[in-house]
């Protein structure tokens, strides 16, 4: 690991003095750090870098985090798949609407395709009015414009836009006269029985990259020349001065605005105007190259979702021998990216939990005839068979994960401490760890399930006699039956009834060889409960 600048390192201290543990936001200003801050001492131990600072503060950093190169916001050409039409010879990135709604992995694949390739098609979306708004709502929010929350793409008697005619529409981006421009567009096909009217897409980032390779000076001209994009009708007047190709501070393509119909009058010197028009014409010609244009047909129930800052969309002319009716709306990439990031975060969390079941969970369960994983899977299955609500199925399934964790939430065979006569407080450890992803409806029954055993032993005749020998042993380590006062206090807790239900499934989940669903069976249920 290379030597890191002290102010960078201190600015990223993850401790609770420096960051709010609930939201991760910093609790100090950069100017609050002392002048001449230095590292007084440092040591690598237990997978962490521990730093003592010259002002006496202590920081601990995971080594894997320090070695992470980090990610950008995903908006530039870096990390995207720049494409030509032939790249989709085997099919478009697509999914069925029901699968997209029901399977988090399918939804992540669709949203990931929009981020990576710029578009995806959902098939079988109900062909009813305003359904496009439901599609946008599945990952974000609708951007309302002067066209309303949605717009109809069909032949209109008095169109204020060529899109509302039957004429061919060349590759373009929408709303370039807005700043910020709507970054996503959705088009949902309600009917397409006309001859013609096929859809087309061009990867504007690819076209810009081709221009950069073939004519770097002209590429540079288009990145530094602000173009006046203008839209006017009876109720609206919009203008944004932006380059056709926008790059970030490192020169990476970040946005393309290309709409011949909306370019106003560019002003400048004769040399500037000549240079711009030479570059503009060359770029326009590239966008029309047949190998760059992907052509396909949207049929009834198809919904196209695409990146309006990257992809140019087009349409062939169509005959008015049938109806062609699409409904569209605008949305934004930040909400799609947020939803995708949360899906990935949830998937990673569930992978971590699944890893506990497959790893430490394969070990013995505190003197019982089942493994830890078998015990928890049996408890989850018992809750599911009883028709319990989803949050209780999850609590039953996950109630003993604290046995696999130490007080810092790191994996270990910590449950063995309990059998050595030391209360490992696994219910609290597990609940705190699960609280990263689940709400109190799941975590509180987990937190209270040990207390529920002590409660039932105190108030329910015959309950204690039914405990296994191992459960009787751990009962005594964990404090034994509650007295009358503590039992009354427990019964008054908001999560007490749920914890008692989990406890009963816990006691039944110790049958050697019992058949149960595996962990993956519960993944959709857990995903739906995650925050």
NUTI-222808 format. One record per residue (C-alpha): x, z, y. Coordinates in nm, 2 decimals. Last residue first. Layout:
((X; Z; Y)),
...
This chain:
((-3.45; 0.32; -0.13)),
((-3.47; 0.28; -0.51)),
((-3.81; 0.31; -0.68)),
((-3.86; -0.06; -0.75)),
((-3.51; -0.08; -0.89)),
((-3.57; 0.21; -1.13)),
((-3.88; 0.04; -1.28)),
((-3.70; -0.30; -1.30)),
((-3.40; -0.13; -1.47)),
((-3.60; 0.07; -1.73)),
((-3.58; -0.17; -2.02)),
((-3.21; -0.21; -1.94)),
((-3.15; 0.15; -2.05)),
((-3.25; 0.08; -2.41)),
((-3.60; 0.12; -2.54)),
((-3.64; 0.40; -2.79)),
((-3.62; 0.44; -3.17)),
((-3.57; 0.80; -3.29)),
((-3.25; 0.84; -3.50)),
((-3.20; 1.21; -3.44)),
((-3.49; 1.37; -3.26)),
((-3.39; 1.57; -2.95)),
((-3.62; 1.44; -2.68)),
((-3.92; 1.68; -2.72)),
((-3.75; 1.95; -2.50)),
((-3.68; 1.71; -2.22)),
((-4.03; 1.57; -2.23)),
((-4.15; 1.93; -2.16)),
((-3.90; 1.98; -1.89)),
((-4.00; 1.66; -1.71)),
((-4.36; 1.78; -1.69)),
((-4.24; 2.12; -1.56)),
((-4.03; 1.95; -1.30)),
((-4.34; 1.74; -1.19)),
((-4.54; 2.06; -1.15)),
((-4.27; 2.24; -0.96)),
((-4.20; 1.96; -0.71)),
((-4.38; 2.12; -0.41)),
((-4.25; 2.47; -0.48)),
((-4.52; 2.74; -0.52)),
((-4.46; 2.77; -0.90)),
((-4.10; 2.85; -0.84)),
((-4.18; 3.14; -0.60)),
((-4.42; 3.28; -0.86)),
((-4.16; 3.26; -1.13)),
((-3.90; 3.42; -0.91)),
((-4.13; 3.72; -0.85)),
((-4.23; 3.76; -1.21)),
((-3.88; 3.75; -1.35)),
((-3.73; 3.42; -1.45)),
((-3.62; 3.36; -1.81)),
((-3.24; 3.34; -1.86)),
((-2.97; 3.28; -1.60)),
((-2.82; 2.94; -1.68)),
((-2.59; 3.07; -1.95)),
((-2.89; 3.24; -2.12)),
((-3.09; 2.92; -2.12)),
((-2.78; 2.73; -2.24)),
((-2.78; 2.93; -2.56)),
((-3.16; 2.89; -2.61)),
((-3.12; 2.52; -2.56)),
((-2.85; 2.50; -2.82)),
((-3.06; 2.70; -3.07)),
((-3.35; 2.47; -3.01)),
((-3.64; 2.61; -2.80)),
((-3.98; 2.66; -2.97)),
((-3.96; 3.04; -2.95)),
((-3.91; 3.02; -2.57)),
((-4.24; 2.84; -2.53)),
((-4.44; 3.08; -2.74)),
((-4.63; 3.24; -2.45)),
((-4.59; 3.04; -2.13)),
((-4.50; 3.24; -1.82)),
((-4.14; 3.35; -1.84)),
((-4.00; 3.09; -2.08)),
((-4.18; 2.83; -1.88)),
((-4.01; 2.94; -1.56)),
((-3.65; 2.94; -1.71)),
((-3.72; 2.59; -1.84)),
((-3.86; 2.48; -1.50)),
((-3.54; 2.61; -1.33)),
((-3.34; 2.37; -1.55)),
((-3.58; 2.09; -1.45)),
((-3.57; 2.17; -1.08)),
((-3.30; 1.93; -0.95)),
((-3.42; 1.65; -1.17)),
((-3.78; 1.71; -1.07)),
((-3.65; 1.70; -0.71)),
((-3.45; 1.38; -0.74)),
((-3.73; 1.14; -0.84)),
((-4.01; 1.22; -0.59)),
((-3.72; 1.33; -0.36)),
((-3.62; 0.97; -0.29)),
((-3.37; 0.77; -0.49)),
((-3.05; 0.58; -0.41)),
((-2.79; 0.82; -0.27)),
((-3.02; 1.10; -0.38)),
((-2.91; 1.03; -0.74)),
((-2.58; 1.21; -0.68)),
((-2.75; 1.51; -0.52)),
((-3.00; 1.53; -0.81)),
((-2.73; 1.51; -1.07)),
((-2.52; 1.78; -0.91)),
((-2.82; 2.00; -0.86)),
((-2.94; 1.97; -1.23)),
((-2.58; 1.99; -1.36)),
((-2.53; 2.34; -1.22)),
((-2.22; 2.36; -1.45)),
((-2.31; 2.71; -1.57)),
((-2.00; 2.83; -1.76)),
((-2.05; 2.96; -2.11)),
((-1.82; 2.71; -2.29)),
((-2.13; 2.50; -2.38)),
((-2.20; 2.46; -2.01)),
((-1.84; 2.35; -1.94)),
((-1.89; 2.07; -2.20)),
((-2.13; 1.91; -1.96)),
((-1.85; 1.81; -1.73)),
((-1.75; 1.51; -1.94)),
((-1.64; 1.34; -1.62)),
((-1.76; 1.07; -1.38)),
((-1.72; 1.15; -1.01)),
((-2.01; 1.30; -0.81)),
((-1.78; 1.53; -0.61)),
((-1.91; 1.84; -0.80)),
((-1.82; 1.68; -1.13)),
((-2.04; 1.43; -1.30)),
((-2.15; 1.34; -1.66)),
((-2.37; 1.65; -1.71)),
((-2.53; 1.57; -1.38)),
((-2.69; 1.27; -1.55)),
((-2.93; 1.51; -1.73)),
((-3.26; 1.43; -1.56)),
((-3.21; 1.05; -1.55)),
((-3.48; 0.93; -1.80)),
((-3.72; 1.21; -1.72)),
((-3.68; 1.16; -1.35)),
((-3.73; 0.78; -1.39)),
((-4.04; 0.83; -1.60)),
((-4.16; 1.08; -1.34)),
((-4.11; 0.83; -1.05)),
((-4.29; 0.56; -1.24)),
((-4.61; 0.76; -1.30)),
((-4.66; 0.91; -1.64)),
((-4.86; 0.72; -1.90)),
((-4.76; 0.96; -2.18)),
((-4.57; 0.69; -2.35)),
((-4.36; 0.64; -2.04)),
((-4.28; 1.01; -2.02)),
((-4.18; 1.01; -2.39)),
((-3.97; 0.70; -2.35)),
((-3.78; 0.86; -2.06)),
((-3.72; 1.17; -2.26)),
((-3.60; 0.97; -2.56)),
((-3.37; 0.77; -2.34)),
((-3.23; 1.09; -2.20)),
((-3.16; 1.24; -2.54)),
((-3.02; 0.92; -2.68)),
((-2.78; 0.89; -2.39)),
((-2.66; 1.25; -2.43)),
((-2.61; 1.20; -2.80)),
((-2.85; 1.34; -3.06)),
((-2.83; 1.62; -3.32)),
((-2.80; 1.89; -3.05)),
((-2.48; 2.09; -2.98)),
((-2.45; 2.01; -2.61)),
((-2.55; 1.64; -2.64)),
((-2.26; 1.47; -2.81)),
((-2.09; 1.17; -2.66)),
((-2.24; 0.82; -2.62)),
((-2.36; 0.92; -2.27)),
((-2.00; 0.95; -2.15)),
((-1.97; 0.57; -2.17)),
((-2.29; 0.36; -2.23)),
((-2.53; 0.59; -2.05)),
((-2.28; 0.66; -1.78)),
((-2.22; 0.28; -1.74)),
((-2.59; 0.23; -1.70)),
((-2.58; 0.46; -1.40)),
((-2.30; 0.27; -1.25)),
((-2.47; -0.06; -1.32)),
((-2.78; 0.08; -1.16)),
((-2.59; 0.16; -0.85)),
((-2.43; -0.19; -0.85)),
((-2.78; -0.35; -0.88)),
((-2.91; -0.13; -0.60)),
((-2.62; -0.23; -0.37)),
((-2.67; -0.60; -0.47)),
((-3.04; -0.58; -0.39)),
((-2.96; -0.40; -0.07)),
((-2.71; -0.67; 0.03)),
((-2.96; -0.94; -0.04)),
((-3.23; -0.77; 0.17)),
((-2.99; -0.73; 0.46)),
((-2.87; -1.09; 0.43)),
((-3.23; -1.21; 0.44)),
((-3.30; -0.99; 0.74)),
((-2.98; -1.11; 0.92)),
((-3.06; -1.47; 0.83)),
((-3.37; -1.49; 1.05)),
((-3.73; -1.61; 1.01)),
((-3.92; -1.92; 1.12)),
((-4.25; -2.05; 0.99)),
((-4.38; -2.36; 0.82)),
((-4.70; -2.50; 0.68)),
((-4.69; -2.84; 0.51)),
((-4.96; -3.09; 0.49)),
((-4.93; -3.45; 0.37)),
((-5.26; -3.61; 0.30)),
((-5.31; -3.95; 0.15)),
((-5.31; -4.32; 0.24)),
((-5.15; -4.23; 0.58)),
((-4.83; -4.38; 0.47)),
((-4.51; -4.18; 0.50)),
((-4.18; -4.20; 0.69)),
((-3.89; -4.02; 0.53)),
((-3.81; -3.67; 0.63)),
((-3.51; -3.48; 0.76)),
((-3.34; -3.14; 0.76)),
((-2.99; -3.06; 0.90)),
((-2.85; -2.75; 0.73)),
((-2.62; -2.50; 0.91)),
((-2.79; -2.30; 1.18)),
((-3.14; -2.37; 1.03)),
((-3.05; -2.21; 0.70)),
((-3.31; -2.31; 0.45)),
((-3.62; -2.19; 0.25)),
((-3.82; -2.46; 0.09)),
((-4.16; -2.37; -0.05)),
((-4.32; -2.57; -0.33)),
((-4.69; -2.50; -0.41)),
((-4.80; -2.87; -0.38)),
((-4.50; -3.09; -0.41)),
((-4.18; -3.11; -0.20)),
((-3.99; -3.43; -0.28)),
((-3.62; -3.46; -0.29)),
((-3.34; -3.62; -0.09)),
((-2.99; -3.48; -0.05)),
((-2.80; -3.66; 0.23)),
((-2.42; -3.63; 0.23)),
((-2.35; -3.93; 0.01)),
((-2.58; -4.15; 0.22)),
((-2.37; -4.10; 0.54)),
((-2.61; -4.02; 0.82)),
((-2.45; -3.69; 0.92)),
((-2.12; -3.88; 0.95)),
((-2.27; -4.13; 1.20)),
((-2.39; -3.85; 1.42)),
((-2.04; -3.69; 1.42)),
((-1.89; -4.02; 1.53)),
((-2.15; -4.07; 1.80)),
((-2.10; -3.72; 1.93)),
((-1.72; -3.75; 1.94)),
((-1.73; -4.08; 2.14)),
((-2.01; -3.93; 2.35)),
((-1.81; -3.62; 2.43)),
((-1.49; -3.80; 2.52)),
((-1.67; -4.04; 2.75)),
((-1.85; -3.76; 2.92)),
((-1.53; -3.56; 2.97)),
((-1.34; -3.86; 3.11)),
((-1.63; -3.95; 3.35)),
((-1.64; -3.59; 3.47)),
((-1.93; -3.37; 3.37)),
((-2.30; -3.35; 3.33)),
((-2.50; -3.37; 3.00)),
((-2.86; -3.48; 3.05)),
((-3.09; -3.32; 2.79)),
((-3.05; -3.31; 2.42)),
((-3.38; -3.23; 2.24)),
((-3.47; -3.55; 2.05)),
((-3.11; -3.59; 1.93)),
((-3.12; -3.26; 1.75)),
((-2.79; -3.11; 1.62)),
((-2.70; -2.75; 1.65)),
((-2.44; -2.64; 1.40)),
((-2.32; -2.28; 1.36)),
((-2.02; -2.08; 1.24)),
((-1.74; -2.32; 1.17)),
((-1.42; -2.12; 1.14)),
((-1.17; -2.14; 1.44)),
((-1.06; -1.78; 1.42)),
((-1.26; -1.67; 1.72)),
((-1.57; -1.82; 1.57)),
((-1.67; -2.19; 1.58)),
((-1.98; -2.36; 1.72)),
((-2.05; -2.73; 1.66)),
((-2.30; -2.90; 1.88)),
((-2.20; -2.68; 2.16)),
((-2.46; -2.46; 2.34)),
((-2.65; -2.48; 2.67)),
((-3.00; -2.34; 2.59)),
((-3.32; -2.45; 2.76)),
((-3.69; -2.38; 2.71)),
((-4.00; -2.48; 2.91)),
((-4.34; -2.40; 2.75)),
((-4.71; -2.43; 2.83)),
((-4.77; -2.79; 2.90)),
((-4.47; -2.91; 2.71)),
((-4.09; -2.88; 2.76)),
((-3.79; -2.85; 2.53)),
((-3.43; -2.87; 2.64)),
((-3.08; -2.86; 2.48)),
((-2.80; -2.88; 2.74)),
((-2.47; -2.93; 2.55)),
((-2.18; -2.70; 2.61)),
((-1.86; -2.89; 2.52)),
((-1.59; -2.68; 2.34)),
((-1.68; -2.72; 1.98)),
((-1.77; -3.09; 2.02)),
((-1.44; -3.18; 2.18)),
((-1.24; -2.99; 1.91)),
((-1.41; -3.20; 1.64)),
((-1.32; -3.51; 1.84)),
((-0.96; -3.41; 1.85)),
((-0.96; -3.33; 1.47)),
((-1.09; -3.67; 1.38)),
((-1.10; -3.73; 1.00)),
((-1.05; -3.37; 0.88)),
((-1.25; -3.20; 1.16)),
((-1.52; -3.46; 1.12)),
((-1.55; -3.40; 0.75)),
((-1.56; -3.02; 0.82)),
((-1.85; -3.09; 1.06)),
((-2.04; -3.29; 0.80)),
((-1.98; -3.01; 0.55)),
((-2.10; -2.75; 0.79)),
((-2.40; -2.96; 0.86)),
((-2.50; -2.98; 0.50)),
((-2.76; -3.25; 0.50)),
((-3.11; -3.21; 0.37)),
((-3.39; -3.45; 0.30)),
((-3.76; -3.43; 0.23)),
((-3.98; -3.71; 0.10)),
((-4.27; -3.82; 0.31)),
((-4.34; -4.14; 0.12)),
((-4.69; -4.23; -0.02)),
((-4.93; -3.95; 0.07)),
((-5.05; -3.70; -0.18)),
((-4.84; -3.41; -0.05)),
((-5.06; -3.09; -0.01)),
((-5.00; -2.72; 0.07)),
((-4.62; -2.76; 0.08)),
((-4.45; -2.45; 0.23)),
((-4.16; -2.51; 0.48)),
((-3.95; -2.21; 0.57)),
((-3.68; -2.21; 0.84)),
((-3.40; -1.96; 0.89)),
((-3.17; -1.90; 1.19)),
((-3.42; -1.92; 1.47)),
((-3.20; -2.01; 1.76)),
((-3.07; -1.73; 1.98)),
((-3.07; -1.88; 2.22)),
((-3.34; -2.15; 2.20)),
((-3.31; -2.51; 2.29)),
((-3.17; -2.59; 1.95)),
((-3.52; -2.52; 1.81)),
((-3.48; -2.70; 1.48)),
((-3.18; -2.86; 1.33)),
((-3.16; -3.24; 1.27)),
((-3.14; -3.51; 1.01)),
((-3.37; -3.81; 1.11)),
((-3.74; -3.79; 1.11)),
((-3.94; -4.08; 0.98)),
((-4.28; -4.13; 1.15)),
((-4.60; -3.99; 1.01)),
((-4.65; -3.77; 1.32)),
((-4.63; -3.39; 1.38)),
((-4.25; -3.38; 1.34)),
((-4.23; -3.61; 1.64)),
((-4.32; -3.31; 1.86)),
((-4.59; -3.24; 2.12)),
((-4.84; -3.43; 1.90)),
((-5.18; -3.54; 2.04)),
((-5.38; -3.66; 1.73)),
((-5.18; -3.45; 1.49)),
((-5.03; -3.57; 1.16)),
((-4.91; -3.28; 0.96)),
((-4.66; -3.00; 0.98)),
((-4.86; -2.70; 1.06)),
((-4.70; -2.41; 1.24)),
((-4.66; -2.04; 1.18)),
((-4.62; -1.72; 1.39)),
((-4.70; -1.93; 1.69)),
((-4.54; -2.27; 1.80)),
((-4.41; -2.10; 2.11)),
((-4.21; -1.89; 1.87)),
((-4.27; -1.59; 1.64)),
((-3.98; -1.50; 1.41)),
((-4.13; -1.38; 1.08)),
((-3.97; -1.08; 0.92)),
((-3.75; -1.02; 0.61)),
((-3.71; -1.07; 0.24)),
((-4.06; -1.10; 0.08)),
((-4.21; -1.12; 0.43)),
((-4.09; -1.47; 0.47)),
((-4.27; -1.57; 0.15)),
((-4.58; -1.39; 0.26)),
((-4.58; -1.58; 0.59)),
((-4.56; -1.90; 0.39)),
((-4.89; -1.80; 0.23)),
((-5.06; -1.86; 0.56)),
((-5.31; -2.11; 0.41)),
((-5.32; -2.14; 0.03)),
((-5.10; -2.33; -0.21)),
((-4.99; -2.02; -0.41)),
((-4.61; -2.05; -0.45)),
((-4.55; -2.23; -0.78)),
((-4.19; -2.32; -0.71)),
((-3.95; -2.16; -0.47)),
((-3.68; -2.39; -0.34)),
((-3.34; -2.27; -0.22)),
((-3.12; -2.34; 0.08)),
((-2.79; -2.30; 0.27)),
((-2.55; -2.32; -0.02)),
((-2.41; -1.97; -0.01)),
((-2.66; -1.77; 0.19)),
((-2.96; -1.96; 0.07)),
((-2.83; -1.95; -0.28)),
((-2.78; -1.57; -0.25)),
((-3.14; -1.54; -0.15)),
((-3.25; -1.72; -0.46)),
((-3.01; -1.54; -0.70)),
((-3.10; -1.20; -0.54)),
((-3.47; -1.27; -0.61)),
((-3.39; -1.36; -0.97)),
((-3.19; -1.04; -1.02)),
((-3.47; -0.84; -0.86)),
((-3.72; -0.98; -1.11)),
((-4.09; -0.96; -1.03)),
((-4.12; -1.15; -0.70)),
((-3.88; -1.42; -0.78)),
((-4.02; -1.45; -1.14)),
((-4.37; -1.49; -0.99)),
((-4.25; -1.75; -0.74)),
((-4.06; -1.97; -0.99)),
((-3.70; -2.02; -0.90)),
((-3.48; -2.29; -0.74)),
((-3.13; -2.40; -0.66)),
((-3.17; -2.77; -0.70)),
((-3.09; -2.97; -1.01)),
((-2.82; -3.12; -1.23)),
((-2.73; -3.38; -0.97)),
((-2.70; -3.11; -0.71)),
((-2.33; -3.16; -0.62)),
((-2.40; -3.53; -0.59)),
((-2.57; -3.46; -0.25)),
((-2.26; -3.33; -0.08)),
((-2.17; -2.97; -0.05)),
((-2.00; -2.69; 0.13)),
((-2.03; -2.37; -0.08)),
((-1.99; -2.08; 0.16)),
((-1.72; -1.81; 0.15)),
((-1.57; -1.92; 0.47)),
((-1.79; -2.16; 0.65)),
((-1.91; -1.88; 0.88)),
((-2.21; -1.66; 0.87)),
((-2.11; -1.43; 0.58)),
((-2.08; -1.12; 0.81)),
((-1.72; -1.08; 0.72)),
((-1.59; -0.90; 0.41)),
((-1.32; -0.64; 0.35)),
((-0.97; -0.68; 0.20)),
((-1.02; -0.37; -0.02)),
((-0.69; -0.19; -0.08)),
((-0.79; 0.11; 0.13)),
((-1.12; 0.13; -0.04)),
((-0.96; 0.13; -0.39)),
((-0.73; 0.41; -0.27)),
((-1.02; 0.63; -0.19)),
((-0.95; 0.80; 0.15)),
((-0.92; 1.17; 0.23)),
((-0.87; 1.30; 0.58)),
((-0.74; 1.63; 0.72)),
((-0.73; 1.73; 1.09)),
((-0.45; 1.95; 1.21)),
((-0.37; 1.75; 1.54)),
((-0.07; 1.59; 1.38)),
((-0.28; 1.46; 1.09)),
((-0.28; 1.57; 0.73)),
((-0.36; 1.27; 0.51)),
((-0.49; 1.26; 0.15)),
((-0.48; 0.92; -0.02)),
((-0.72; 0.92; -0.31)),
((-0.71; 0.81; -0.68)),
((-0.66; 1.17; -0.80)),
((-0.36; 1.23; -0.57)),
((-0.17; 1.02; -0.32)),
((0.01; 1.23; -0.06)),
((0.04; 1.22; 0.32)),
((0.19; 1.45; 0.58)),
((0.21; 1.47; 0.96)),
((0.05; 1.13; 1.02)),
((0.06; 1.06; 1.40)),
((-0.16; 1.08; 1.70)),
((0.04; 1.01; 2.02)),
((-0.26; 1.06; 2.25)),
((-0.55; 1.26; 2.10)),
((-0.86; 1.11; 1.95)),
((-1.17; 1.15; 2.18)),
((-1.11; 0.81; 2.33)),
((-1.23; 0.65; 2.00)),
((-1.56; 0.83; 2.04)),
((-1.67; 1.08; 1.78)),
((-1.96; 1.14; 1.53)),
((-1.93; 0.80; 1.36)),
((-2.23; 0.67; 1.17)),
((-2.24; 0.71; 0.79)),
((-2.62; 0.74; 0.78)),
((-2.69; 1.07; 0.60)),
((-2.33; 1.21; 0.59)),
((-2.29; 1.17; 0.96)),
((-1.93; 1.08; 1.01)),
((-1.62; 1.24; 1.15)),
((-1.68; 1.61; 1.05)),
((-1.85; 1.48; 0.74)),
((-1.53; 1.32; 0.62)),
((-1.50; 0.94; 0.59)),
((-1.20; 0.89; 0.83)),
((-1.21; 0.53; 0.95)),
((-1.10; 0.59; 1.31)),
((-0.82; 0.80; 1.16)),
((-0.68; 0.51; 0.96)),
((-0.72; 0.26; 1.25)),
((-0.56; 0.51; 1.49)),
((-0.27; 0.57; 1.25)),
((-0.18; 0.21; 1.19)),
((-0.15; 0.15; 0.82)),
((0.18; 0.14; 0.62)),
((0.14; -0.10; 0.34)),
((0.00; 0.00; 0.00)),
